[in-house]
Amino acid sequence: MTEPDAPADVRTAVRRVGLMGGSFDPVHVAHVALAETALAHLQLDEVRWIPVGQAWQKQRNLADGAHRIAMVQAATAHEPRFVVDPIEVQRAGPSYTLDTVRALQAAQGAEPDIAWFLIMGQDQYANLSTWRDWPELLGRVTVAVACRGDEPPRPSAELAAHPHRVVTLPLPALHVSSTEIRTRLGRGDDPFSLVPALVSLPVARYIANHQLYASGRTPLNGHP
């Protein structure tokens, strides 16, 4: 079963840090909306954006990690509590969330009173029991799940049977996807035509300057 609210020790922690991982290929307005909702709703001191390095669950190639990091930096520069962390891009091998959480928590050894929130959408939450060593991961974080309206998070049967901390992030429906953005750019759409509905102006400017996602032109990092 899940616990609908974070326990008292989480609510009264000295610092509250949200972790937002993803391909961000490219980062779009729904990503930013989710992070801003988490920041306000969970009263976070920081949201740490973590672009994936080698995405073990994706079958396609990703744009180069340096480009994805730069786009996230462009998209988040307006909020000083947003921090872009290259830890997974810099780490060799497949990117596993548990490895990242272990490393971040170990680095904060001298500052133990931190509540960690793993921010994700409903689809990721429903699939969480397929992640590497997910029971240990759940013991280290509170899962913050974006849901529409009053809809509660919907875990898989396996996940629901494992007690864990979960909170709901109220997020309006935003019909935006990185797949749509890549498709439109691949067929020749001007990056600036995606502003502001899909991407912010700084992200569109970066995509245009580096000719990302145009047909036959996307720089790749070679990872599946």
Backbone torsions as a table, in degrees:
resi	resn	phi	psi	omega
1	MET	NA	162.1	178.7
2	THR	-106.9	160.7	177.1
3	GLU	-105.8	120.3	-171.9
4	PRO	-68.7	-25.3	-178.2
5	ASP	-130.0	151.5	178.6
6	ALA	-68.0	144.0	179.3
7	PRO	-69.0	168.4	-173.7
8	ALA	-58.3	-38.0	-177.4
9	ASP	-65.2	-29.5	176.8
10	VAL	-73.8	-43.6	-176.4
11	ARG	-66.0	-29.5	-175.9
12	THR	-103.4	13.2	178.8
13	ALA	-61.1	153.7	-178.5
14	VAL	-63.0	-44.3	178.7
15	ARG	-128.1	149.8	-179.1
16	ARG	-126.4	117.7	-173.2
17	VAL	-121.5	127.2	175.0
18	GLY	-97.6	141.8	177.7
19	LEU	-115.1	123.4	-176.8
20	MET	-125.4	100.7	179.3
21	GLY	-99.9	162.2	177.6
22	GLY	165.4	171.4	176.9
23	SER	-72.6	-38.7	-177.6
24	PHE	50.3	55.8	-171.8
25	ASP	-125.6	69.6	-1.0
26	PRO	-95.2	170.5	172.8
27	VAL	-67.6	141.3	-178.2
28	HIS	-133.9	-179.4	-171.2
29	VAL	-66.2	-28.5	178.3
30	ALA	-69.6	-35.2	174.4
31	HIS	-59.3	-47.4	-177.8
32	VAL	-65.5	-40.6	178.7
33	ALA	-61.5	-40.6	178.6
34	LEU	-63.9	-44.8	-179.9
35	ALA	-64.4	-39.9	179.7
36	GLU	-68.5	-36.5	176.0
37	THR	-64.1	-44.6	178.5
38	ALA	-62.4	-42.3	-179.7
39	LEU	-56.8	-46.8	-177.2
40	ALA	-78.2	-47.0	-172.7
41	HIS	-69.1	-36.8	-178.2
42	LEU	-96.9	1.2	-179.2
43	GLN	52.2	52.2	-176.7
44	LEU	-79.4	148.4	172.1
45	ASP	-84.0	-22.0	-174.6
46	GLU	-161.5	141.9	166.1
47	VAL	-115.3	119.3	-178.9
48	ARG	-98.1	111.6	178.6
49	TRP	-84.1	129.4	-174.7
50	ILE	-128.5	91.6	175.2
51	PRO	-62.5	136.4	-177.9
52	VAL	-67.6	150.2	174.1
53	GLY	-89.1	-85.5	175.8
54	GLN	-103.5	107.7	-175.3
55	ALA	-81.2	102.1	-172.7
56	TRP	-69.1	-20.1	-179.0
57	GLN	-97.1	1.2	-179.6
58	LYS	-107.0	142.2	-178.0
59	GLN	-97.0	-9.7	-178.5
60	ARG	-100.8	162.5	173.4
61	ASN	-75.4	147.1	177.0
62	LEU	-103.5	155.2	170.0
63	ALA	-60.0	154.8	-177.0
64	ASP	-52.2	140.5	-177.4
65	GLY	-57.2	-36.5	179.9
66	ALA	-62.6	-38.3	178.2
67	HIS	-68.4	-41.7	-178.4
68	ARG	-67.9	-37.6	175.0
69	ILE	-62.3	-45.9	-178.8
70	ALA	-62.8	-38.6	178.5
71	MET	-66.4	-40.2	177.2
72	VAL	-64.9	-40.5	176.5
73	GLN	-59.7	-40.8	179.0
74	ALA	-65.8	-39.5	-176.9
75	ALA	-73.8	-22.0	-172.1
76	THR	-113.1	3.2	-174.1
77	ALA	-62.9	-21.0	-177.3
78	HIS	-74.5	-14.8	-174.1
79	GLU	-121.7	110.5	-176.5
80	PRO	-65.1	-17.7	178.7
81	ARG	-86.5	0.0	171.9
82	PHE	-91.1	127.9	-179.9
83	VAL	-125.1	129.2	179.1
84	VAL	-97.4	122.7	-174.8
85	ASP	-114.6	120.4	-178.8
86	PRO	-86.3	15.9	-170.2
87	ILE	-54.3	-40.6	-176.4
88	GLU	-79.6	-34.8	176.6
89	VAL	-64.8	-35.5	-177.2
90	GLN	-81.8	-16.9	-177.7
91	ARG	-90.2	132.1	179.8
92	ALA	-72.3	152.6	176.5
93	GLY	86.2	178.8	-179.1
94	PRO	-59.7	145.4	179.2
95	SER	-90.3	113.5	176.2
96	TYR	-111.2	132.4	-176.4
97	THR	-59.3	-38.9	-178.6
98	LEU	-61.5	-42.0	178.5
99	ASP	-59.2	-40.1	-179.5
100	THR	-67.6	-44.9	179.9
101	VAL	-64.0	-42.5	177.3
102	ARG	-57.8	-46.1	-177.3
103	ALA	-65.1	-43.5	-178.9
104	LEU	-66.6	-40.4	179.9
105	GLN	-70.2	-36.1	177.4
106	ALA	-65.6	-36.5	-180.0
107	ALA	-68.1	-20.5	179.7
108	GLN	-100.3	25.6	-175.9
109	GLY	-55.2	-33.8	-179.4
110	ALA	-81.7	-5.4	-179.2
111	GLU	-130.2	75.2	-170.4
112	PRO	-75.2	-21.7	-173.1
113	ASP	-85.2	65.0	178.4
114	ILE	-121.9	133.0	171.1
115	ALA	-97.3	125.7	-177.0
116	TRP	-105.6	129.5	179.9
117	PHE	-118.7	125.2	177.5
118	LEU	-96.2	109.8	-173.0
119	ILE	-89.1	131.9	-179.1
120	MET	-158.5	167.1	173.8
121	GLY	-88.8	171.5	-178.5
122	GLN	-60.6	-39.4	-179.1
123	ASP	-62.2	-42.5	177.4
124	GLN	-64.2	-41.4	-179.2
125	TYR	-62.3	-43.9	-179.9
126	ALA	-63.5	-25.5	-176.9
127	ASN	-99.1	3.1	-169.7
128	LEU	-63.1	-29.2	-178.4
129	SER	-71.9	-2.3	173.4
130	THR	-94.5	-5.2	-177.6
131	TRP	-76.1	156.5	-177.7
132	ARG	-65.3	127.4	176.4
133	ASP	48.8	46.1	-175.1
134	TRP	-62.1	-31.7	177.8
135	PRO	-60.9	-40.1	177.0
136	GLU	-65.1	-40.8	178.6
137	LEU	-58.0	-44.4	-179.3
138	LEU	-64.2	-27.7	177.7
139	GLY	-75.0	-13.9	-176.1
140	ARG	-101.7	-16.4	-173.3
141	VAL	-138.3	163.9	163.9
142	THR	-99.6	129.2	-179.6
143	VAL	-84.9	127.6	178.5
144	ALA	-111.9	112.0	-171.0
145	VAL	-109.7	127.1	176.6
146	ALA	-76.4	124.5	179.0
147	CYS	-131.9	151.3	179.7
148	ARG	-84.5	131.2	177.0
149	GLY	59.0	-133.0	179.8
150	ASP	-95.2	13.0	-177.6
151	GLU	-69.4	127.5	-179.9
152	PRO	-78.7	159.7	174.9
153	PRO	-59.8	141.5	-178.5
154	ARG	-115.0	97.4	178.9
155	PRO	-80.0	160.8	170.0
156	SER	-68.3	165.6	-179.9
157	ALA	-59.9	-40.6	-179.9
158	GLU	-65.6	-41.6	179.6
159	LEU	-68.6	-41.2	-179.1
160	ALA	-62.4	-28.2	-179.2
161	ALA	-78.9	-8.2	-177.6
162	HIS	-108.7	111.6	-178.2
163	PRO	-56.6	133.7	178.2
164	HIS	-159.7	163.8	179.9
165	ARG	-89.2	128.8	179.4
166	VAL	-143.5	137.3	175.2
167	VAL	-125.8	156.9	-177.4
168	THR	-104.0	136.6	174.3
169	LEU	-107.8	116.4	179.8
170	PRO	-75.0	115.8	-176.6
171	LEU	-134.6	122.9	177.2
172	PRO	-60.9	154.0	179.0
173	ALA	-64.8	124.1	176.7
174	LEU	-123.9	112.5	-174.7
175	HIS	-88.3	74.8	-177.7
176	VAL	-132.3	138.3	175.5
177	SER	-145.1	147.7	176.3
178	SER	-64.0	-31.8	179.0
179	THR	-61.3	-45.9	178.2
180	GLU	-60.4	-42.6	-179.1
181	ILE	-62.9	-46.7	179.7
182	ARG	-62.7	-39.0	179.5
183	THR	-63.0	-45.3	-179.0
184	ARG	-66.3	-40.6	178.5
185	LEU	-69.3	-35.4	180.0
186	GLY	-66.3	-25.7	178.7
187	ARG	-93.1	4.4	172.3
188	GLY	105.5	6.0	178.2
189	ASP	-63.1	145.1	176.5
190	ASP	-69.8	129.4	178.8
191	PRO	-53.7	-33.0	-177.1
192	PHE	-72.9	-14.5	176.0
193	SER	-73.6	-12.1	-179.4
194	LEU	-89.7	-4.8	-178.5
195	VAL	-93.5	136.1	-2.7
196	PRO	-99.0	5.2	-171.4
197	ALA	-65.7	-35.7	-174.2
198	LEU	-113.9	-43.3	179.9
199	VAL	-134.2	159.8	177.1
200	SER	-78.9	163.8	-179.9
201	LEU	-59.9	-43.6	178.8
202	PRO	-60.6	-36.3	178.9
203	VAL	-70.0	-43.4	177.7
204	ALA	-60.3	-39.9	179.5
205	ARG	-64.1	-41.5	179.2
206	TYR	-65.3	-43.9	179.2
207	ILE	-60.0	-43.6	-179.7
208	ALA	-66.0	-43.9	-177.6
209	ASN	-63.7	-31.6	-176.7
210	HIS	-106.6	5.2	177.4
211	GLN	52.2	43.2	179.8
212	LEU	-76.4	144.3	172.4
213	TYR	70.6	-2.7	173.6
214	ALA	-65.4	149.2	-175.5
215	SER	-54.8	122.9	178.2
216	GLY	74.0	12.5	-172.9
217	ARG	-126.1	-5.2	-175.0
218	THR	-71.8	118.1	175.0
219	PRO	-66.5	131.9	-175.7
220	LEU	-115.6	157.7	177.9
221	ASN	-98.7	-1.4	175.7
222	GLY	82.5	-0.2	-178.7
223	HIS	-93.2	140.9	175.9
224	PRO	-75.3	NA	NA
